[in-house]
């Protein structure tokens, strides 16, 4: 399956920055059925969600939390710590996303979003 970029917005200015001559194309390999346009759109959404998962792992490992540097005495403590850090990383990513989406008054709108 081939997916081709058809639009692009600058996150900061919300301006259209799409350049048709330099549009990206992806060759997506999947075992999921791809019989019609709806199946294709669903598969592309799955690949887009993969990027969010990659950002979550980055935040956990080397981004903000440095979980790889933590050392624990037993598996139970490790499991509890990873559970806690995963929730913190998820909240950090949600807050980052909310800040990127709100240009006029990011702090006030993010605080309203959190309540």
N, C-alpha and C positions, 0 to 999 in steps of 0.2 A: 504494500500500500504506500502511496506517495501523498504527503501532506505539504501544501505550499502556503507560505505566508501571504495573506491578502490585506492585512491592516497592521498598523503599529502606532501606539500612542506613547509619547514621552511621559514617564511617571510623574516627573516634577511639574512640567508645564501643561500637561494634558493636551499638548499640541500633536497634530498628526505628523509623524515622522516617517511614514511609509515611503519606500523607494522601490518602485516596481522593477527597476533594472537589477537591483541587488536583493530581491526577495529570496528568502531562505526556502529550501525544500528539504524535507526529511523523508527518508525511506524507513518506514515503520514495519518491523517484523513482528508478527503476532500469530498465534494459533487460534485467536478468536474468529468467529464467523464475520465475514465482511461482504455481505450480499447486497447491501444498498447504502445509500447516503447516511441514513441514521446510524447504521453499524459503524461506518467510518468516523462519524462525528463522535460517537461514544469512545472509540479507540483513541482518537486524538485527545479527548478529555482525560483518559487514563494516563497517557504520556505526559500531559500537562501537570497532572497531580503528582507525578513522579518527581518533578522539580521541587515541589514543596517538601516532599519526603527527604530529598537530598539536602535542602536547607535546614531541616530539623536535625539531621545527622551532623551537619556542619556546626550548628549551634551547640549541640551536645559535645562533640568531640574537640574541635579546635576553635570554635567561635567564642562564645561568651562564657561557657561553663567549664571547659577543659576537663571533662569527665575522664578522659584517658589517663590523666595524671593522678586521679584519686586512687587510693589503695585501701582496701577493706580486709578485715580479718576473716570474714566468713561469707558464704553465699547469701544468707538471709539479709545481712547488712547491705551487700551489693545490690540485691534485688530491690530493697526498700529505697536505696539511694537512686538507682536508675529510674524507679517509678516517680520519685519526687522530681528529679532533674528533667525527666521527660515532660512533666506538667509545666515546669518553669520554662523550658525551651518552647513549648507550644504557646504559652502566654506571651513570651517575648516575640515570637514570630507573628502572633495575632496583633500585638501592639505595633510592631513595625509595619505590618500591612495596613493597619488603620491610619498610621501617620502618613504613609505614602498616598493614601486615597483622599486625604483631607488637606487642601492647600490653604484655604483662607485662615482658619484658626485651628491648627492641628491639635493643640493641647486641649482646648475646651471641647472640641468635637470628640477627641479620644476619651476624655473623661466622661462625656455623655454616653459614649459607646460602651464603656466599661460598666456603667450602672444599670 
